[in-house]
Amino acid sequence: MIHVAAAIIVKDNKVLLAKRPDDKPQGGKWEFPGGKLDDNETPLQALIRECREEIAIEIDLTSCQLFDTVEFDYGDKQVVLHFYSVSVFTGEPDGQEGQQVRWFELADIERLEFPEANKGIVERLLA
């Protein structure tokens, strides 16, 4: 089982998304910023580290609220995604690993392609 922490960052009715590199699993799809937990790391610790490493922002830990935990079976791997809503951060989001990072109007994200495990979260954000 692979554990992943992901940030749902909404600001001025826009949500921050990152595009997966084409050569990675689920390549070319949009996702909420985050990444895999390291050994002995909590989801919140991973969230803070991954956002720092991947999109160059510092998350205010006190602004993080667990949004949902999703278990998903892709067939070749099983993942547990820990989604956190994040309301306070510093820095300007920028893809540090060559990935595209963009703010999208909430109403526009329904037309984007997401990994299957993210689709329920997207539906809840649009509700």
Residue pairs with C-beta under 8 A, 6 or more apart in sequence:
1 78
1 79
1 80
2 36
2 77
2 78
2 79
2 80
3 36
3 37
3 43
3 46
3 79
3 80
3 82
4 34
4 35
4 36
4 37
4 46
4 79
4 80
4 81
4 82
5 34
5 35
5 37
5 43
5 44
5 46
5 47
5 50
5 81
5 82
5 84
6 31
6 32
6 33
6 34
6 47
6 81
6 82
6 83
6 84
6 118
7 16
7 32
7 33
7 34
7 47
7 51
7 59
7 83
7 84
7 86
8 15
8 32
8 67
8 83
8 84
8 85
8 86
8 121
8 125
9 15
9 16
9 32
9 33
9 85
9 86
9 89
9 93
10 16
10 85
10 87
10 106
10 125
11 103
13 105
13 106
14 103
14 104
14 105
14 106
15 103
15 104
15 106
15 109
15 125
16 32
16 33
16 55
16 93
16 101
16 102
16 103
17 30
17 31
17 32
17 33
17 101
17 102
17 103
17 104
17 109
17 112
18 30
18 31
18 32
18 33
18 54
18 55
18 95
18 99
18 100
18 101
19 28
19 29
19 30
19 31
19 99
19 100
19 101
19 102
20 26
20 27
20 28
20 29
20 30
20 31
20 99
20 115
21 27
21 97
21 98
21 99
22 28
26 115
28 113
29 112
29 113
29 114
29 115
30 109
30 112
30 113
30 114
31 114
31 115
31 118
32 83
32 118
32 121
33 50
33 51
33 54
33 55
33 93
33 101
34 46
34 47
34 50
34 51
34 54
35 46
35 49
35 50
35 53
35 54
36 46
37 43
37 45
37 46
38 46
38 49
41 49
43 82
43 84
44 61
44 64
44 84
47 59
47 64
47 82
47 84
47 86
48 58
48 59
48 61
51 57
51 58
51 59
51 86
51 89
52 58
52 59
53 96
53 97
54 95
54 96
54 97
54 99
55 93
55 94
55 95
55 96
55 101
56 91
56 92
56 93
56 94
56 96
57 89
57 90
57 91
57 92
57 93
58 89
58 90
58 91
59 86
59 88
59 89
60 86
60 87
60 88
60 89
60 90
62 88
63 86
63 87
63 88
63 89
64 84
64 85
64 86
65 84
65 85
65 87
66 82
66 83
66 84
67 83
67 84
67 85
67 121
68 83
68 120
68 121
68 124
69 80
69 81
69 82
69 83
70 80
70 81
70 83
70 117
70 120
70 121
71 78
71 79
71 80
71 81
72 78
72 79
72 80
72 81
72 116
72 117
74 116
74 117
79 117
81 117
81 118
83 121
93 101
93 103
94 101
95 101
104 112
106 125
106 126
107 126
109 122
109 125
109 126
110 122
110 126
114 122
